[in-house]
Amino acid sequence: MKALLLENIHHDAVQALESRGIEVETRTGALDEAELIEALNGVDLLGIRSKTKVTRKVLEAHKSLMAVGAFCIGTNQIDLEAANDTATAVFNAPYSNTRSVVELALGCIISMARRLSDRNQKMHEGIWDKSAEGSHEVRGRTLGIVGYGNIGSQLSVLAEQLGMQVYYYDIEDKLALGNAQRCRSLDELLDTVETVTIHVDGRASNRNFFGAEQFAKMRPRSMFLNLARGHLVDIDALHDALASGHLAGAAVDVFPEEPKRRGDTFQTPLQGLSNVILTPHIGGSTMEAQVDIGRFVASKFLDYTGTGSTTLSVNLPTVQLEKDIRGTRLLHLHKNVPGVLARVNGVLGDHGVNIDRQQLATRGEVGYAVTDASDLTQDVIDAILAMPETMRLATIKGDASGHNEHNLDAVDTGEGHAQD
């Protein structure tokens, strides 16, 4: 098997995959659609971060691609509907960099409250401007968190430990941690707090979620943070709110358009504004987070290719499987319509195949049937591949002691099916 890892994924992921005999190719930057289609020839596993876009055209050009791993939290850069249609598993790291993002948010809040950007710039210019003007403690001030998921809730706890009074708004009913108070609407939150930070997901419907209307509703001289996704915020509206003095400061780590590679030039309307902290999408870019993310997503790849387990898959039905395989494990991804499992078992029975154990799970329009059996022949494989409901079929062989050998041989069968 072969894996392609893009965008400086941590070497621990490379080591984990290579230790299981998987060939690994790494590239430092992101790839555009045409480059990615060409690079995926012969690739079974693709690892990306936030900049590479895995589109329907990419996935349909490589239907034998088994899995895509987002070595980050978000998966909006992957066409999940197309991944379902091609039976391509998608994994991410929903928890591994939470602490890193939270610490950056807290650092930015303190830096803006103390106007450290201004002080730092003047010192570099040789100006000694010792003054308390415009500087405040964060203790006792109000923080509004928009999106109370993994990052928002942990930020809530740590901000409260600094003495901040925390309010949050989420479209789902989330349990408040500590003394945080839930707001019934975004407008209520904006009218209540002095600092607003966004931690919502990057789905397309959230584009320009925060714009001129929302900035106008914030209290005068408030501060604003976006460490989530660049397209969530109307960057021109943010510029206007800062330039007019309505907002006292902002910290932005993500942008609507970002360079594909380290060292590329970058421009934003926010450059040159006083008390604005700009960072190059480094919320999760700590050594600790990258090690954890690399190991976590690589382990999901290995679980899937080695046992068929889809635990924490973003899109496929969840099946958690035992590592020991007696005989051959048949992994059947299929259209979720009635009677598929019965027809599979009919094929097995007609060929005299004894089932050792079996699981079935469904999710949306996709079903996933896993069968451990002995004496599987090519005739059985061909018969199941010929079923119109079959989307992808894979087999994993155990060794004589019942342990998995962790190898899959990819074969393109045409007609939209893929046997691995």
C-alpha positions, 0 to 999 in steps of 0.5 A: 500500500502507499500513502501520500502525506501533504502539508508538513504532516508530522514525521511520527505519522510517517513512522507509524505507517512505514512500521506497518509496511506502507510506502509513504510519500511526503510533500511540504505544501498543498496541491491544487485539484489538477496536481492532486489528481496526478499525484494520487496515481497508485495511492491508497491513503491521502493525508492533508491538512487545511489547504488541500481541497479534496473535491468530487473530481479528485475522488471520482478520478481515483475511486480506488483511494481507500481513505482521506485523513484530515490531520486537523479538526475541520473537514470542510476542505473535503467533499464528504458527499463525494466521499460517500458516493465513492465509499472513501473513508474520511478521518480527522483529529477532532480533539488533538489540537484543542489545547493549542488553539485555546492557549493561542486564544487566551494569549491573543486576548491578553495581548490585545487587552494590554496592547502588546502589539503597539508596545512591541512595535514602538520598542522595535522602532526605538520608542519608549512609550511607558503608559497604562493608557488603553491597557486592561487586565482580563480579570473581571471582563466578559468573554463571549464564545460563539460555538461551545464545542471542544475548543469553545468549552475548554476555552470557557474553563480556562478563561474563567480561571483567569477571572473572566466572566464567560457567556456562550451561544451555540445552536445546540443545547450544550451544558455550561461548564463552571459558571459560564452562562448560556445566551439565548441568541447571538444578538444577546451575546453581542450585547453582553460581552466585551470580547467575542471569539468564534469557534464554529465549524466551517460548513459552507452555510456558515460563510460570512456568518459574521459580517457588518451587521454582527460587528455593528451589534457588538459593544463599542471598543470590543475585541474580536477573535477568529481562530476557526475558519477564514470564510466565517468572517467578512474580512472587509467588514471587520476592517471597517469596524476596526478602522472606524474605532468601533472595535478596539482590537482583533486577532485573526489566525485564519483567512478567506484566501491563504497561501498554499506553501510556507514562505509564499506572499500574503495580503489582507486588508487587516495589515497595518491596523493598530492593535490587530494580531495576525498569525498564519493559521497556527492555532493548532501548530504546536509541536505537541499538537502536531505529534498527537494529530500525526499519531491519531490520524495515522492510527485511524488509517492503520485501524481501517486498513488493518482491521476494517474498523471505522471508529471516529470516521467522519462519514462511514458507518461506525464499526469497531472490530477485533484485531484477530482475524480468523481466515479472511475478513470481508469488508463490504461497503454498499448502498443502504437498501433493504436486503443487502446482507441477506443477499451477501449471506446467500452468496456465501451459503451457495458457495459453502462458506462458513461465517465465523462472525459478522457485523452490519452498520448503516449511516445515511445512504451507506451500509457497511457489512463485515464478515469473518469467514473461511474458504473465501474463493474468487468466485465469492468475491466476483459474485458480491462485486457483481451485486448492484448495491456494492460500492467497495469490497475489500478482503483482509487475510489473517495468518495461521495464528489468527492475527492480521497481516495488515496487507491489502492488494488493490485491484481496479474492477471498473464500473465504479466498484473497487476491490482492495 
